[in-house]
Amino acid sequence: MATLLEVKDLKTEFRTQDGVVHAVNGVSFTVDEGETLGLVGESGCGKSVSVLSVMRLIPHPPGKITNGQVLFQGRDLLQVDDEEIRSVRGNKIAMVFQDPMTSLNPVLTIGTQIGEALELHLGMTKEQARKRSVELLKMVGIPEAEGRLDDYPHQFSGGMRQRVMIAMALSCSPQLLIADEPTTALDVTIQAQIVDIVKRLKTELGMAIIWITHDLGVIAGLADRINVMYAGFVIETAPVKEIFGNPLHPYTLGLLTSIPRLDAAMKSKLTPIEGLPPDLIEMPKGCPFYNRCTFRTDQCANENPALELGAVRHSVACWNWQDVLKKRAAYLSGRA
């Protein structure tokens, strides 16, 4: 498959009264055509800021993209003018945000909001846009779609509002859909419905997806490949089965042992990751996970490892990944 998006050494920071927050610290990744890439990690690790940087939606000030390239179909989105980036957003790259209530305009009808993108990017008339909006609402499973076009966001449930957001994102048949924790505020059954809708539409439309989440259970059945992020760095990347079956970074291993498993014994204990993430204003000299890591050595305190190949199609930023590999079975058995 051809590469659709390539992000190279992306760095984004925010200037605050307390100092400069280093939110994204040299992130690099690719997304192939038709691929689903998962970005996982705890809150504040840089997942959302990374994709907002890709879309050039970082508020300036206080935020600023200080380095990197974002190559979409060979064109650097960080170098194009404002008019050109607006022609990409919502058209070739679309985004679904975490909270649909704050993403939708409360004083405009759903039909107006969906139709706006169709008129702007595809040059449709209002009548054509309304007809297409009905088709889009039906596509995402909203009943009585035609009658609901004149309703306002507050007249929809949380799950239905998120379906509307997906319909808006897909209105121009984008090549890349970015979903920023779109199921976080929803109950489990609605989460499953939203995930099923996205999987079905991905197959039908052939688009690529970047799915951001801290829920490993959701991403397990959705992604082809996963990037694990920590403190603004990508610290491990591999196909989804490799991440779950063969984690090489201590942080990834910690994430997997801190979630409940259906195949574990009833008395099996969850193992939390002790400590807190580093201060992104006073970034440590060495590995950002050093203070929380059970595999750390002196080298980890002084040098931050680069992301390097640890296995076939499996890269990891850890000096001691081979030690993790040797001791992983014993570490996992400690849950019992």
C-alpha positions as CSV (number, residue, x, y, z in Angstrom):
1,M,0.0,0.0,0.0
2,A,1.1,3.5,-0.8
3,T,1.9,6.0,2.1
4,L,-0.8,8.5,2.5
5,L,0.5,10.5,5.4
6,E,4.1,10.8,6.7
7,V,4.9,12.8,9.8
8,K,8.6,13.6,10.4
9,D,10.2,14.8,13.6
10,L,7.1,16.8,14.7
11,K,7.6,19.1,17.7
12,T,4.9,21.3,19.3
13,E,5.2,23.4,22.4
14,F,3.0,25.7,24.5
15,R,4.3,28.9,26.2
16,T,2.7,29.3,29.6
17,Q,3.4,31.5,32.7
18,D,5.2,28.6,34.3
19,G,7.4,27.9,31.3
20,V,7.5,26.1,27.9
21,V,5.4,22.9,27.8
22,H,7.1,20.4,25.5
23,A,3.9,18.6,24.4
24,V,5.2,16.8,21.3
25,N,8.9,15.9,21.1
26,G,10.0,14.7,17.7
27,V,7.1,12.4,16.7
28,S,7.5,10.5,13.4
29,F,5.0,8.0,11.9
30,T,3.3,7.0,8.7
31,V,-0.2,6.1,7.7
32,D,-0.8,4.0,4.6
33,E,-3.8,4.1,2.3
34,G,-6.7,2.2,3.9
35,E,-4.8,1.5,7.1
36,T,-6.1,2.1,10.7
37,L,-3.4,3.5,13.0
38,G,-4.1,3.6,16.7
39,L,-2.5,6.2,18.9
40,V,-2.6,5.1,22.6
41,G,-1.3,6.4,25.9
42,E,-2.4,8.0,29.1
43,S,-3.9,11.5,29.2
44,G,-1.4,14.3,28.5
45,C,1.0,12.1,26.5
46,G,0.6,14.1,23.3
47,K,-1.9,12.1,21.2
48,S,-4.4,14.8,20.5
49,V,-1.7,17.6,20.1
50,S,0.0,15.5,17.5
51,V,-3.0,15.2,15.3
52,L,-4.1,18.8,15.9
53,S,-0.6,19.7,14.7
54,V,-1.1,17.6,11.6
55,M,-4.4,19.5,10.9
56,R,-2.7,22.9,11.9
57,L,-5.4,23.5,14.5
58,I,-3.0,24.4,17.3
59,P,-4.0,27.8,18.8
60,H,-1.2,30.3,18.3
61,P,-0.5,31.7,20.8
62,P,0.1,29.9,23.2
63,G,0.9,26.9,21.0
64,K,3.5,26.7,18.2
65,I,4.7,23.9,15.9
66,T,8.5,24.4,16.2
67,N,9.8,21.6,13.9
68,G,8.9,18.8,11.5
69,Q,7.1,18.0,8.3
70,V,3.6,16.7,7.7
71,L,3.6,15.2,4.2
72,F,0.1,14.4,2.9
73,Q,0.2,12.9,-0.6
74,G,3.8,14.4,-0.9
75,R,2.7,17.9,0.1
76,D,4.0,19.5,3.4
77,L,0.9,20.7,5.2
78,L,3.0,22.9,7.5
79,Q,4.2,24.9,4.6
80,V,1.0,25.6,2.6
81,D,-1.0,28.8,3.0
82,D,-4.2,29.2,5.0
83,E,-6.5,28.9,2.0
84,E,-4.9,25.6,0.9
85,I,-5.0,24.0,4.4
86,R,-8.7,24.9,4.6
87,S,-9.2,23.1,1.4
88,V,-7.7,20.0,3.0
89,R,-9.5,20.1,6.3
90,G,-12.9,18.5,6.1
91,N,-12.3,17.6,2.5
92,K,-9.3,15.2,2.2
93,I,-8.6,14.9,6.0
94,A,-11.6,15.0,8.4
95,M,-11.7,14.8,12.1
96,V,-14.2,13.6,14.7
97,F,-13.6,15.2,18.1
98,Q,-14.1,13.7,21.6
99,D,-17.2,15.7,22.7
100,P,-19.8,16.1,20.0
101,M,-21.8,18.6,22.1
102,T,-19.0,21.2,22.1
103,S,-18.0,20.4,18.5
104,L,-21.5,21.0,17.1
105,N,-22.9,24.6,16.9
106,P,-25.9,24.7,19.3
107,V,-27.7,27.4,17.3
108,L,-27.6,25.8,13.9
109,T,-29.6,22.8,12.7
110,I,-27.9,19.6,11.9
111,G,-28.8,19.9,8.2
112,T,-27.1,23.4,8.0
113,Q,-23.9,22.1,9.6
114,I,-23.6,19.0,7.4
115,G,-24.6,21.0,4.3
116,E,-22.0,23.7,4.9
117,A,-19.0,21.4,4.1
118,L,-20.8,20.0,1.0
119,E,-21.5,23.5,-0.4
120,L,-18.0,24.7,0.4
121,H,-15.8,21.8,-0.7
122,L,-18.0,20.1,-3.4
123,G,-19.9,23.2,-4.7
124,M,-23.3,21.7,-4.1
125,T,-26.5,23.7,-4.1
126,K,-28.5,23.8,-0.9
127,E,-31.0,21.3,-2.4
128,Q,-28.2,18.9,-3.4
129,A,-26.5,19.3,0.0
130,R,-29.8,18.6,1.8
131,K,-30.3,15.4,-0.2
132,R,-26.8,14.2,0.4
133,S,-27.1,15.1,4.1
134,V,-30.1,12.7,4.4
135,E,-28.0,9.9,2.7
136,L,-25.2,10.5,5.2
137,L,-27.4,10.4,8.3
138,K,-28.9,7.1,7.0
139,M,-25.4,5.8,6.4
140,V,-24.5,6.3,10.1
141,G,-27.8,4.7,11.3
142,I,-29.9,7.7,12.3
143,P,-33.6,6.8,11.9
144,E,-36.1,9.2,10.2
145,A,-33.1,11.0,8.8
146,E,-35.0,13.5,6.6
147,G,-37.1,14.7,9.5
148,R,-34.1,15.2,11.7
149,L,-32.2,17.6,9.5
150,D,-34.1,20.5,11.0
151,D,-33.4,19.5,14.6
152,Y,-30.7,21.1,16.8
153,P,-27.8,19.3,18.6
154,H,-29.6,19.4,22.0
155,Q,-32.4,17.3,20.5
156,F,-30.1,14.3,19.9
157,S,-28.6,11.9,22.5
158,G,-24.9,11.7,23.0
159,G,-24.5,8.6,20.8
160,M,-26.7,10.2,18.0
161,R,-24.6,13.4,18.2
162,Q,-21.5,11.4,17.7
163,R,-23.1,9.7,14.7
164,V,-23.9,13.2,13.3
165,M,-20.2,14.1,13.7
166,I,-19.2,11.0,11.8
167,A,-21.6,11.9,9.0
168,M,-20.2,15.4,8.8
169,A,-16.6,14.0,8.7
170,L,-17.5,11.6,5.9
171,S,-19.5,14.1,3.9
172,C,-16.7,14.9,1.4
173,S,-15.4,11.3,1.3
174,P,-12.1,12.0,3.0
175,Q,-9.0,9.9,2.3
176,L,-8.0,10.1,6.0
177,L,-10.3,10.2,9.1
178,I,-8.9,11.3,12.4
179,A,-11.0,10.1,15.4
180,D,-9.9,11.7,18.7
181,E,-11.3,9.5,21.4
182,P,-14.8,9.6,19.9
183,T,-16.3,7.0,22.2
184,T,-14.9,8.3,25.6
185,A,-18.1,10.0,26.8
186,L,-20.4,7.2,25.7
187,D,-21.6,4.1,27.5
188,V,-20.2,0.7,26.5
189,T,-23.1,-0.4,24.2
190,I,-23.0,2.9,22.3
191,Q,-19.2,2.7,22.1
192,A,-19.5,-0.7,20.4
193,Q,-22.1,0.7,17.9
194,I,-19.9,3.7,17.0
195,V,-16.8,1.4,16.5
196,D,-18.9,-1.0,14.3
197,I,-20.1,2.0,12.2
198,V,-16.6,3.3,11.6
199,K,-15.3,-0.2,10.7
200,R,-18.1,-0.7,8.2
201,L,-17.6,2.7,6.6
202,K,-13.9,2.2,6.4
203,T,-14.4,-1.0,4.4
204,E,-17.1,0.7,2.2
205,L,-15.2,3.9,1.5
206,G,-11.6,2.6,1.7
207,M,-10.3,5.5,3.8
208,A,-7.4,5.5,6.3
209,I,-8.0,6.2,10.0
210,I,-6.0,7.5,12.9
211,W,-7.9,6.5,16.0
212,I,-6.8,8.1,19.3
213,T,-7.7,6.4,22.5
214,H,-6.5,5.4,26.0
215,D,-8.7,2.3,25.8
216,L,-6.7,-0.6,24.7
217,G,-9.8,-2.8,24.5
218,V,-11.4,-0.6,21.8
219,I,-8.2,-0.4,19.7
220,A,-7.6,-4.1,19.8
221,G,-10.4,-4.9,17.4
222,L,-10.0,-1.8,15.2
223,A,-6.4,-1.0,14.4
224,D,-3.9,-2.5,12.0
225,R,-1.0,-0.9,13.7
226,I,-0.4,0.9,17.1
227,N,1.8,3.8,18.2
228,V,2.3,3.9,21.9
229,M,3.0,7.5,23.1
230,Y,4.5,8.7,26.4
231,A,5.5,12.2,27.4
232,G,5.3,13.5,23.8
233,F,7.3,10.6,22.3
234,V,6.4,7.6,20.3
235,I,8.0,4.9,22.4
236,E,6.8,1.8,20.6
237,T,5.2,1.0,17.3
238,A,4.1,-2.4,15.8
239,P,1.2,-4.3,14.3
240,V,-1.7,-4.6,16.7
241,K,-1.1,-8.4,17.4
242,E,2.6,-7.7,18.1
243,I,1.8,-5.0,20.7
244,F,-0.6,-7.2,22.6
245,G,1.3,-10.4,22.2
246,N,4.9,-9.2,22.2
247,P,5.3,-5.8,24.0
248,L,8.9,-4.7,24.2
249,H,8.7,-1.4,26.1
250,P,8.2,-1.4,29.9
251,Y,5.5,1.2,29.6
252,T,3.5,-0.8,27.0
253,L,3.9,-3.9,29.3
254,G,2.7,-1.8,32.2
255,L,-0.4,-0.7,30.2
256,L,-1.3,-4.3,29.4
257,T,-0.9,-5.5,33.0
258,S,-3.0,-2.6,34.4
259,I,-6.2,-3.6,32.5
260,P,-8.5,-6.5,33.4
261,R,-8.6,-9.6,31.2
262,L,-11.4,-12.1,30.6
263,D,-8.9,-15.0,30.4
264,A,-7.3,-14.2,33.7
265,A,-8.1,-16.0,37.0
266,M,-10.8,-14.4,39.1
267,K,-8.4,-13.5,41.9
268,S,-5.8,-12.1,39.5
269,K,-4.6,-8.7,40.6
270,L,-4.2,-5.7,38.3
271,T,-0.7,-4.2,38.4
272,P,-0.7,-0.4,38.3
273,I,2.1,1.7,36.9
274,E,3.6,3.4,40.0
275,G,4.5,7.1,39.9
276,L,3.5,10.0,37.7
277,P,4.5,11.1,34.2
278,P,7.4,13.7,34.0
279,D,6.9,17.4,34.1
280,L,6.7,18.5,30.4
281,I,8.2,21.9,31.3
282,E,11.3,20.4,33.0
283,M,11.9,17.4,30.7
284,P,14.3,14.8,32.1
285,K,17.7,14.3,30.4
286,G,17.3,10.6,29.9
287,C,14.3,8.3,29.2
288,P,11.0,10.0,30.3
289,F,9.8,6.8,31.7
290,Y,12.9,6.3,33.9
291,N,11.4,7.1,37.3
292,R,8.5,4.6,36.8
293,C,10.4,1.8,35.1
294,T,11.2,-1.5,36.8
295,F,13.8,-2.3,34.1
296,R,15.8,0.9,34.3
297,T,19.6,1.1,34.4
298,D,22.1,4.0,34.8
299,Q,22.2,4.6,31.0
300,C,18.4,5.3,31.0
301,A,18.9,8.2,33.4
302,N,21.4,9.9,31.1
303,E,20.4,9.1,27.6
304,N,17.0,9.1,25.9
305,P,16.8,6.1,23.5
306,A,15.7,6.7,19.9
307,L,13.0,4.6,18.3
308,E,14.8,1.6,16.7
309,L,13.9,-1.7,15.2
310,G,13.5,-4.4,17.9
311,A,11.8,-7.1,15.8
312,V,10.3,-7.4,12.3
313,R,8.0,-4.3,11.8
314,H,8.4,-3.6,15.5
315,S,10.3,-0.6,16.8
316,V,10.9,0.4,20.4
317,A,12.6,3.3,22.2
318,C,14.2,1.4,25.1
319,W,17.8,0.6,26.0
320,N,16.7,-2.6,27.8
321,W,14.1,-4.1,25.5
322,Q,15.9,-7.4,25.3
323,D,15.8,-7.6,29.1
324,V,12.1,-6.9,28.9
325,L,11.8,-9.8,26.5
326,K,13.6,-12.2,28.8
327,K,11.8,-11.2,32.0
328,R,8.3,-10.5,30.5
329,A,6.8,-14.0,31.4
330,A,7.9,-13.7,35.0
331,Y,6.6,-10.1,35.1
332,L,3.2,-11.1,33.8
333,S,2.9,-14.1,36.2
334,G,3.3,-11.6,39.1
335,R,-0.4,-10.6,38.5
336,A,-1.6,-13.9,39.9
